[in-house]
Amino acid sequence: MSAFSDLAAVDYDERIVARVPGYRLGQQLAAAILANRLGDGTHVLVVGCGTGEDLVALVRALPVTDFTAIDPSAGMLARAVTKARQYGFANRVRFEQATAVDAPRETYHAALASLVLHFLRDDGAKAAFLKAVADRLCDGAPLVLIDPTDASLFEDDYRQWMIGQGLEVEAADNVMTRVRKDWFRATPERLADLVTEAGFEAPQVFFTALGYRGVVARRIRAS
Ligand SMILES: C[S@@+](CC[C@H](N)C(=O)[O-])C[C@H]1O[C@@H](n2cnc3c(N)ncnc32)[C@H](O)[C@@H]1O
């Protein structure tokens, strides 16, 4: 199970910016891309919303859009709900404790999955995740993914970047151990294949940073 623990939720917001290069930029670009492609009265599915950091960027960029935000982790979701109340956007978001495959069966105008897919094995789980999202999108709907892809050439640089962000050497090494042991990073080519096989046009890359990749792909008409 790839749902985050309650413990992981506690200091996620402080930790993530020093562990994901371009974390804020990726969220802002994703929000701008969706804002540029969506009209008023639209409904966006946010898959694996975590503590709601991606929602904060989205609600700012899309002021008249509604959202359904799902995450299997109760701890992460609770933080997202609290944040939505604090920032005054709770009335625009329906929160559900769910994975992608059991997301509410509605038709959405777009979807975002930021930093989720790499937790799933490429044994059918990644494909099922993407297919579940595709099944819930209308024709032409954009899917934005932010995902760490396989970047073995940059691994030492990634470790060095985290140390530069203030992580102790031991903490950076622990991250690298988890990256190698617990993450299932697809190559950029495999990620593109998975997206197209799930029913999307070839994904366009809008962001890369030490292997982290932002892509956007349009849902092809379901046959
Ligand atoms: C690294 S966090 C990303 C949170 C947020 N999207 C962000 O960019 O900060 C990954 C989140 O994905 C959730 N998750 C794991 N497996 C999932 C699945 N199959 N479907 C939806 N969410 C999942 C975890 O519980 C966790 O909250």
The ligand as a Gaussian input file, in Angstrom:
#p B3LYP/6-31G(d) Opt

LIG

0 1
 C        4.407000      12.586000      -2.176000
 S        2.717000      12.726000      -1.778000
 C        2.194000      13.945000      -2.963000
 C        1.141000      14.860000      -2.406000
 C        0.812000      16.043000      -3.296000
 N        0.219000      15.621000      -4.538000
 C        2.020000      16.901000      -3.558000
 O        2.433000      17.054000      -4.712000
 O        2.585000      17.412000      -2.579000
 C        1.988000      11.254000      -2.451000
 C        0.542000      11.072000      -2.040000
 O       -0.042000      10.066000      -2.884000
 C       -0.910000       9.284000      -2.102000
 N       -1.136000       8.018000      -2.825000
 C       -0.414000       6.895000      -2.779000
 N       -0.918000       5.956000      -3.589000
 C       -2.005000       6.502000      -4.188000
 C       -2.973000       6.031000      -5.144000
 N       -2.900000       4.788000      -5.651000
 N       -3.972000       6.850000      -5.544000
 C       -4.034000       8.115000      -5.040000
 N       -3.141000       8.618000      -4.132000
 C       -2.145000       7.822000      -3.712000
 C       -0.198000       9.169000      -0.761000
 O       -1.057000       8.805000       0.312000
 C        0.386000      10.568000      -0.603000
 O       -0.493000      11.427000       0.102000

